[in-house]
Amino acid sequence: MSERFRSGVWHDPAALDRLVREHLPWIEGEVRRRLGAVVREDGDTRDVVQEALLEVLVHGPSFATADRARFQRLLLRIVENNIRDRYRKLHRMKRDRRRVAGGATDSVLELDPPLHSVATPSACVELEERREWVFLAVELLAPEDRDAIRLRDWEELEFDAVGERLGISGEAARKRYHRALPRLAEKVIELRRGVV
């Protein structure tokens, strides 16, 4: 049976429910075995895992595979990473009670479309596919690599700010980021070859 889904387009609650019922018991067992102490801090393991699994299926990277075991391993890795991220974020917020909700910034979103197209439709499709490969590969990296890449490239933070968020110096954050990039490229190549 081919396991296929496209994240972010779940308009079929029955299909989503089927995937959760089918894969949740195995993923929950693996998470309990591998992250038991971490998950138990927040109460019921099943609820934590189910919430993380739904997050992955609804908002995670899109991928398809005919190999059920590969599909489950990918889901498991992303769910585990999401759970780790959640607990790191909670612990960081507990340590820093002075954190204030974001206010206005100098950023401006340009809402008017460009006057002419700057890319062909095929180039746009190719770019979107490359983004999906990178998005999935980032989800499968070790947490320290994921954090460095997300903070630097997705949140566009300077290295000093990345270091502050990670609890390291700006220089250490720069080095961590530059070590993570080749691992990201390698992960994309592995995924494109079908290696999980």
C-alpha positions as CSV (number, residue, x, y, z in Angstrom):
1,M,0.0,0.0,0.0
2,S,1.4,3.4,-0.9
3,E,1.6,5.9,2.0
4,R,1.0,9.3,0.4
5,F,-0.1,12.6,1.9
6,R,0.4,16.2,1.2
7,S,0.7,18.3,4.3
8,G,-1.4,21.4,4.7
9,V,-4.2,20.2,2.4
10,W,-6.2,17.9,4.7
11,H,-9.7,18.6,3.7
12,D,-10.6,15.0,4.3
13,P,-11.1,14.4,8.0
14,A,-11.8,10.7,7.4
15,A,-8.4,10.2,5.7
16,L,-6.6,12.1,8.4
17,D,-8.4,10.1,11.1
18,R,-7.4,6.8,9.3
19,L,-3.8,7.8,9.2
20,V,-3.7,8.8,12.9
21,R,-5.5,5.6,14.0
22,E,-3.3,3.4,11.8
23,H,0.1,4.9,12.8
24,L,-0.4,6.4,16.3
25,P,-0.1,3.2,18.3
26,W,3.3,2.3,16.8
27,I,4.7,5.9,17.0
28,E,3.4,6.2,20.6
29,G,5.2,3.0,21.6
30,E,8.5,4.1,20.0
31,V,8.3,7.6,21.5
32,R,7.5,6.1,24.9
33,R,10.5,3.8,24.6
34,R,12.9,6.5,23.3
35,L,11.6,9.7,25.0
36,G,9.7,8.3,27.9
37,A,11.0,10.6,30.7
38,V,10.7,13.7,28.6
39,V,7.1,13.0,27.5
40,R,5.9,12.0,31.0
41,E,6.8,15.5,32.3
42,D,3.8,16.8,30.4
43,G,1.3,14.1,31.4
44,D,-0.3,11.5,29.1
45,T,2.1,10.2,26.4
46,R,-0.7,9.4,24.0
47,D,-2.0,13.0,24.1
48,V,1.5,14.5,23.5
49,V,2.3,12.1,20.7
50,Q,-1.1,12.5,19.0
51,E,-0.8,16.3,19.1
52,A,2.7,16.1,17.6
53,L,1.5,13.6,14.9
54,L,-1.4,15.8,13.9
55,E,0.9,18.8,13.7
56,V,3.2,16.8,11.3
57,L,0.3,15.5,9.2
58,V,-1.4,18.8,8.8
59,H,1.5,21.3,8.7
60,G,4.6,19.2,8.2
61,P,6.6,18.7,5.0
62,S,5.0,16.8,2.1
63,F,6.3,13.4,1.1
64,A,5.2,10.2,-0.4
65,T,6.6,6.7,-0.3
66,A,5.3,3.2,-1.1
67,D,7.3,1.7,1.8
68,R,5.2,1.6,5.0
69,A,8.2,1.2,7.3
70,R,10.0,4.2,5.7
71,F,6.8,6.2,6.1
72,Q,6.5,5.4,9.8
73,R,10.2,6.1,10.4
74,L,9.9,9.5,8.8
75,L,6.8,10.3,10.8
76,L,8.5,9.0,14.0
77,R,11.6,11.1,13.5
78,I,9.6,14.3,12.8
79,V,7.2,13.7,15.7
80,E,10.2,13.1,18.1
81,N,11.9,16.3,16.9
82,N,8.6,18.3,17.4
83,I,8.3,16.9,20.9
84,R,11.9,17.8,21.7
85,D,11.4,21.3,20.3
86,R,8.3,21.7,22.4
87,Y,10.1,20.7,25.6
88,R,13.2,22.8,24.9
89,K,11.0,25.8,24.2
90,L,9.0,25.3,27.4
91,H,12.2,25.0,29.5
92,R,13.7,28.0,27.8
93,M,10.6,30.1,28.6
94,K,10.7,28.9,32.2
95,R,14.3,30.1,32.5
96,D,13.5,33.4,31.0
97,R,10.4,34.8,32.6
98,R,11.3,38.3,31.3
99,R,10.4,37.3,27.7
100,V,8.0,39.8,26.3
101,A,5.5,39.2,23.5
102,G,6.6,40.7,20.2
103,G,5.7,44.2,19.3
104,A,5.7,46.3,16.2
105,T,8.7,46.0,13.9
106,D,10.2,47.9,11.0
107,S,9.3,45.1,8.6
108,V,7.0,45.9,5.7
109,L,5.2,43.2,3.8
110,E,4.8,44.1,0.1
111,L,1.2,43.1,-0.7
112,D,1.0,44.4,-4.3
113,P,1.9,41.8,-6.9
114,P,4.9,42.5,-9.1
115,L,4.1,44.3,-12.4
116,H,5.5,41.4,-14.4
117,S,6.4,37.8,-13.7
118,V,10.0,37.2,-12.7
119,A,9.9,33.4,-13.1
120,T,8.4,30.9,-15.5
121,P,5.8,28.5,-14.1
122,S,8.2,25.6,-14.4
123,A,10.9,27.5,-12.5
124,C,8.3,28.2,-9.7
125,V,7.4,24.5,-9.5
126,E,11.1,23.4,-9.4
127,L,11.8,26.0,-6.7
128,E,8.8,24.8,-4.6
129,E,10.0,21.1,-5.0
130,R,13.5,22.1,-3.8
131,R,12.0,23.9,-0.8
132,E,10.0,20.7,0.1
133,W,13.1,18.6,0.0
134,V,15.0,21.0,2.2
135,F,12.0,21.4,4.5
136,L,11.8,17.6,5.0
137,A,15.6,17.3,5.4
138,V,15.7,20.0,8.1
139,E,13.0,18.1,10.0
140,L,15.3,15.0,10.0
141,L,18.5,16.7,11.2
142,A,19.8,16.5,14.7
143,P,18.2,19.1,17.0
144,E,21.3,21.3,17.3
145,D,21.6,21.5,13.5
146,R,17.9,22.1,13.0
147,D,17.9,24.9,15.5
148,A,20.9,26.7,14.0
149,I,19.4,26.5,10.5
150,R,15.9,27.5,11.5
151,L,17.0,30.4,13.6
152,R,19.5,31.7,11.0
153,D,17.7,31.0,7.7
154,W,14.0,30.9,8.6
155,E,13.9,33.5,11.4
156,E,16.7,35.4,9.8
157,L,18.4,36.2,13.1
158,E,22.0,37.5,13.4
159,F,24.5,35.0,14.8
160,D,24.6,36.8,18.2
161,A,20.8,36.4,18.5
162,V,21.0,32.8,17.4
163,G,23.6,32.2,20.0
164,E,21.5,33.9,22.7
165,R,18.5,31.6,21.8
166,L,20.7,28.5,21.9
167,G,22.6,29.5,25.0
168,I,26.0,29.8,23.3
169,S,28.1,32.6,22.0
170,G,27.5,34.2,18.6
171,E,30.8,32.8,17.3
172,A,29.8,29.3,18.4
173,A,26.4,29.7,16.7
174,R,28.1,30.7,13.5
175,K,30.3,27.6,13.6
176,R,27.4,25.4,14.4
177,Y,25.4,26.8,11.5
178,H,28.2,26.4,9.0
179,R,28.8,22.8,10.2
180,A,25.0,22.1,9.8
181,L,24.8,23.2,6.2
182,P,26.8,20.3,4.7
183,R,24.8,17.9,6.8
184,L,21.6,19.4,5.5
185,A,22.9,19.1,1.9
186,E,23.9,15.4,2.6
187,K,20.4,14.7,4.1
188,V,18.7,16.2,1.0
189,I,20.8,14.0,-1.3
190,E,20.0,10.9,0.9
191,L,16.3,11.6,0.8
192,R,16.3,12.1,-3.0
193,R,18.1,8.7,-3.3
194,G,15.4,7.1,-1.1
195,V,17.5,6.7,2.0
196,V,15.7,7.4,5.3
